[in-house]
């Protein structure tokens, strides 16, 4: 079996732009993967990286040699060593597609090739519900709706700007651009979290994400005020590359600390583990190097008695890939999910996993490969590039 073609899509739907790679072979088996840059900036750059990697390393290669191809891309792109989201998002999308091909060719889900399932379903928490909230009352009302929908865990962003101008027409959150907050805004942040806790009661888990936007002293002060609200975890309290600051926060705030969505490969996580600077790691399969790389990160975390909550903010393609990993890592904690996207977001694949959520649990798909196929008529208008063998 040889790779004969790679199609790259930049899908524009609901204010998001998932970057998808569809890899075809000479035996009629194809696979799909996603670069986890569906929000923010970088979609075109990631698509270009997939194209460059495909033309340099993938076309004509044996798709079953996943580890060898990953090592080739890592060792010989030059920019991968020490690289950031663009390089590794491209590698991640290709790597997922290769696992999808292999699973389909062998007639098994990807998790069967990674040690088999540890669980048949995963607990999920709802994200994205608070993006248009401003007042504590807004947060409380929307949190109640999420719980009514059956979720037993939810995440909010208490530092989002209190003015509506911070939210674009598609509902994409724009955080406050301030490294330090005054007492008034700190009080508002605490009031938002307090309102959510009061609205959902003590049995629902509340997660707080501050996106690394504050100085160390400010987040320690805020974190200490949140301790009495029984927070499930405090996410990305500092700049993700300032591991020493992360360690300081974890030592001064009595809350579980989570981080990792902007850390790349096992090498990027090593210092966090060595310093025990966090309690929960959040690697993203779509930008940290792919399925196997994330499994290796989870195994490293296991040796430090840490749990893993894979980051996920992309299309159903990446949801399907992430669930394959969730199935087979012993130290899995909970899975992030965005259940309130526009309907078109879920229509790019034939079996969007998100539609199977019941009572805050999501079953692991048992179809071959990742368990999803692109719906051709939905993605065709978004074809960005097509690479074929000369």
VEXKEMAR-874468 format. One line per 4 residues: for each residue x, y, z of C-alpha. Coordinates in steps of 0.2 Angstrom, whole numbers, plus 5000, padded with zeros to 4 digits. Layout:
BEGIN
X Y Z ~ ...
This chain:
BEGIN
5000 5000 5000 ~ 5007 5017 4995 ~ 5000 5035 4998 ~ 4995 5042 4982
4986 5058 4986 ~ 4983 5071 5000 ~ 4968 5083 5000 ~ 4968 5098 5012
4952 5107 5017 ~ 4950 5123 5026 ~ 4932 5122 5031 ~ 4923 5138 5036
4908 5135 5047 ~ 4900 5144 5061 ~ 4915 5156 5064 ~ 4927 5141 5064
4939 5135 5051 ~ 4944 5116 5054 ~ 4960 5111 5044 ~ 4957 5093 5038
4969 5081 5029 ~ 4962 5067 5018 ~ 4975 5054 5014 ~ 4972 5042 5000
4981 5026 4995 ~ 4983 5015 4979 ~ 4972 5002 4987 ~ 4957 5013 4989
4958 5015 5008 ~ 4959 5033 5014 ~ 4961 5042 5031 ~ 4957 5059 5038
4965 5069 5052 ~ 4964 5087 5058 ~ 4976 5101 5063 ~ 4969 5108 5079
4969 5126 5073 ~ 4950 5128 5071 ~ 4950 5144 5081 ~ 4962 5159 5082
4974 5162 5068 ~ 4985 5150 5058 ~ 4973 5139 5048 ~ 4981 5144 5031
4999 5141 5039 ~ 4994 5124 5045 ~ 4986 5119 5028 ~ 5003 5124 5020
5013 5114 5032 ~ 5002 5099 5028 ~ 5005 5102 5010 ~ 5024 5103 5012
5025 5088 5023 ~ 5014 5078 5011 ~ 5025 5082 4996 ~ 5041 5080 5005
5038 5064 5016 ~ 5021 5056 5013 ~ 5017 5054 4994 ~ 5023 5036 4989
5026 5031 5007 ~ 5019 5015 5016 ~ 5005 5022 5027 ~ 5007 5008 5039
5025 5014 5044 ~ 5017 5027 5056 ~ 5032 5029 5069 ~ 5045 5029 5055
5036 5043 5045 ~ 5033 5053 5061 ~ 5052 5052 5065 ~ 5056 5057 5047
5045 5072 5049 ~ 5052 5077 5066 ~ 5070 5074 5062 ~ 5071 5081 5044
5060 5096 5044 ~ 5073 5106 5054 ~ 5060 5117 5061 ~ 5051 5103 5071
5064 5102 5084 ~ 5059 5116 5095 ~ 5044 5120 5084 ~ 5027 5127 5088
5009 5124 5083 ~ 5010 5126 5064 ~ 5024 5112 5062 ~ 5016 5100 5075
4998 5103 5069 ~ 5003 5098 5052 ~ 5012 5082 5058 ~ 4997 5078 5069
4984 5079 5055 ~ 4995 5067 5045 ~ 4998 5055 5059 ~ 4979 5054 5063
4975 5050 5045 ~ 4988 5036 5044 ~ 4981 5028 5060 ~ 4964 5030 5051
4970 5021 5036 ~ 4978 5007 5046 ~ 4963 5004 5056 ~ 4952 5003 5041
4963 4992 5032 ~ 4964 4980 5046 ~ 4946 4982 5051 ~ 4948 4988 5069
4946 5004 5078 ~ 4963 5013 5082 ~ 4962 5009 5100 ~ 4964 4991 5097
4981 4995 5090 ~ 4986 5005 5105 ~ 4983 4991 5118 ~ 4964 4990 5118
4950 4999 5128 ~ 4951 5003 5146 ~ 4934 5010 5145 ~ 4918 5010 5134
4913 5028 5137 ~ 4920 5044 5144 ~ 4914 5057 5155 ~ 4913 5074 5146
4912 5092 5152 ~ 4903 5106 5142 ~ 4913 5121 5135 ~ 4907 5135 5124
4891 5139 5133 ~ 4898 5155 5142 ~ 4905 5164 5127 ~ 4891 5177 5127
4889 5179 5145 ~ 4894 5196 5154 ~ 4885 5197 5171 ~ 4886 5184 5185
4867 5182 5181 ~ 4871 5178 5163 ~ 4883 5165 5169 ~ 4871 5157 5181
4856 5156 5169 ~ 4867 5148 5155 ~ 4875 5136 5168 ~ 4858 5130 5173
4853 5127 5155 ~ 4869 5116 5153 ~ 4865 5106 5168 ~ 4847 5104 5162
4854 5097 5146 ~ 4862 5083 5156 ~ 4880 5089 5159 ~ 4888 5085 5176
4903 5096 5173 ~ 4905 5113 5164 ~ 4919 5125 5161 ~ 4919 5144 5161
4930 5159 5157 ~ 4928 5172 5171 ~ 4941 5184 5164 ~ 4932 5186 5148
4928 5205 5144 ~ 4912 5211 5152 ~ 4908 5221 5137 ~ 4899 5213 5122
4912 5221 5110 ~ 4924 5207 5115 ~ 4913 5194 5106 ~ 4914 5193 5088
4898 5190 5077 ~ 4901 5171 5078 ~ 4902 5170 5096 ~ 4921 5168 5097
4927 5174 5114 ~ 4939 5188 5115 ~ 4948 5188 5132 ~ 4953 5204 5142
4970 5210 5136 ~ 4977 5214 5153 ~ 4991 5205 5162 ~ 4985 5212 5179
4968 5215 5184 ~ 4961 5228 5196 ~ 4951 5224 5212 ~ 4934 5228 5203
4937 5216 5189 ~ 4944 5202 5200 ~ 4928 5204 5211 ~ 4918 5202 5195
4928 5186 5190 ~ 4925 5179 5207 ~ 4906 5184 5206 ~ 4904 5175 5190
4911 5158 5197 ~ 4901 5160 5213 ~ 4885 5163 5203 ~ 4889 5147 5193
4892 5137 5208 ~ 4877 5143 5217 ~ 4866 5139 5201 ~ 4872 5121 5198
4874 5116 5216 ~ 4888 5105 5224 ~ 4886 5090 5214 ~ 4891 5097 5197
4909 5100 5193 ~ 4914 5118 5189 ~ 4930 5120 5179 ~ 4939 5137 5177
4950 5143 5162 ~ 4960 5159 5163 ~ 4970 5156 5148 ~ 4987 5162 5155
4982 5180 5155 ~ 4988 5186 5172 ~ 5004 5190 5181 ~ 5009 5177 5194
5004 5187 5209 ~ 4987 5191 5201 ~ 4982 5173 5197 ~ 4988 5168 5215
4977 5180 5223 ~ 4962 5176 5211 ~ 4965 5157 5214 ~ 4965 5158 5233
4948 5167 5232 ~ 4941 5153 5221 ~ 4947 5139 5233 ~ 4931 5139 5243
4921 5136 5228 ~ 4926 5118 5225 ~ 4934 5120 5208 ~ 4937 5104 5198
4953 5112 5191 ~ 4961 5129 5187 ~ 4967 5129 5169 ~ 4982 5138 5161
4985 5149 5176 ~ 5001 5157 5168 ~ 5009 5158 5151 ~ 5011 5140 5145
5030 5142 5143 ~ 5034 5149 5160 ~ 5035 5133 5169 ~ 5043 5140 5184
5028 5152 5186 ~ 5017 5137 5184 ~ 5026 5129 5198 ~ 5024 5144 5210
5005 5145 5207 ~ 5003 5126 5210 ~ 5013 5129 5227 ~ 5002 5144 5232
4985 5139 5226 ~ 4976 5125 5234 ~ 4967 5119 5218 ~ 4971 5106 5205
4981 5115 5191 ~ 4979 5110 5173 ~ 4989 5115 5157 ~ 4995 5109 5141
4984 5114 5126 ~ 4999 5125 5119 ~ 5013 5113 5124 ~ 5020 5102 5110
5027 5084 5110 ~ 5033 5074 5125 ~ 5049 5085 5125 ~ 5038 5101 5129
5030 5092 5143 ~ 5045 5085 5151 ~ 5050 5100 5162 ~ 5032 5102 5168
5033 5084 5174 ~ 5050 5085 5181 ~ 5045 5100 5192 ~ 5028 5092 5196
5021 5110 5191 ~ 5004 5104 5187 ~ 4991 5090 5192 ~ 4983 5088 5175
4990 5088 5158 ~ 4980 5094 5143 ~ 4989 5089 5127 ~ 4979 5091 5111
4980 5077 5098 ~ 4979 5090 5084 ~ 4994 5100 5088 ~ 5005 5091 5100
5011 5077 5088 ~ 4996 5066 5085 ~ 4988 5051 5093 ~ 5004 5041 5098
5013 5056 5104 ~ 4999 5060 5115 ~ 4999 5042 5122 ~ 5017 5044 5126
5014 5060 5135 ~ 5000 5051 5145 ~ 5012 5037 5149 ~ 5025 5050 5155
5011 5058 5166 ~ 5007 5041 5173 ~ 5024 5039 5180 ~ 5022 5056 5189
5004 5051 5196 ~ 4996 5064 5185 ~ 4980 5063 5176 ~ 4976 5068 5157
4962 5078 5150 ~ 4965 5079 5132 ~ 4961 5097 5125 ~ 4948 5097 5111
4941 5112 5102 ~ 4939 5107 5084 ~ 4928 5097 5072 ~ 4920 5080 5074
4936 5073 5065 ~ 4947 5077 5080 ~ 4934 5072 5092 ~ 4934 5055 5084
4953 5054 5085 ~ 4953 5060 5103 ~ 4941 5047 5109 ~ 4952 5033 5102
4965 5039 5114 ~ 4953 5042 5128 ~ 4948 5023 5127 ~ 4966 5017 5130
4975 5028 5143 ~ 4974 5022 5161 ~ 4975 5039 5168 ~ 4962 5048 5158
4952 5060 5169 ~ 4938 5069 5158 ~ 4935 5075 5141 ~ 4932 5092 5135
4918 5094 5122 ~ 4909 5109 5113 ~ 4891 5103 5112 ~ 4883 5120 5106
4891 5122 5089 ~ 4880 5127 5074 ~ 4872 5111 5066 ~ 4883 5113 5050
4899 5110 5061 ~ 4894 5092 5064 ~ 4888 5088 5046 ~ 4906 5087 5039
4907 5069 5044 ~ 4895 5054 5043 ~ 4895 5049 5062 ~ 4899 5065 5072
4903 5058 5090 ~ 4895 5073 5098 ~ 4878 5067 5094 ~ 4879 5052 5105
4882 5062 5121 ~ 4870 5055 5135 ~ 4870 5061 5153 ~ 4887 5069 5151
4895 5053 5144 ~ 4901 5049 5127 ~ 4903 5031 5120 ~ 4919 5026 5112
4916 5023 5093 ~ 4920 5005 5088 ~ 4920 5007 5069 ~ 4936 5004 5060
4950 5018 5060 ~ 4944 5034 5069 ~ 4926 5029 5065 ~ 4921 5044 5054
4921 5048 5035 ~ 4921 5065 5028 ~ 4904 5069 5019 ~ 4911 5073 5002
4898 5086 4997 ~ 4900 5095 5013 ~ 4919 5097 5012 ~ 4921 5099 4993
4918 5117 4992 ~ 4932 5120 5005 ~ 4946 5111 4996 ~ 4962 5121 4998
4975 5110 4990 ~ 4977 5093 4982 ~ 4994 5084 4982 ~ 4997 5069 4970
5012 5059 4965 ~ 5021 5065 4949
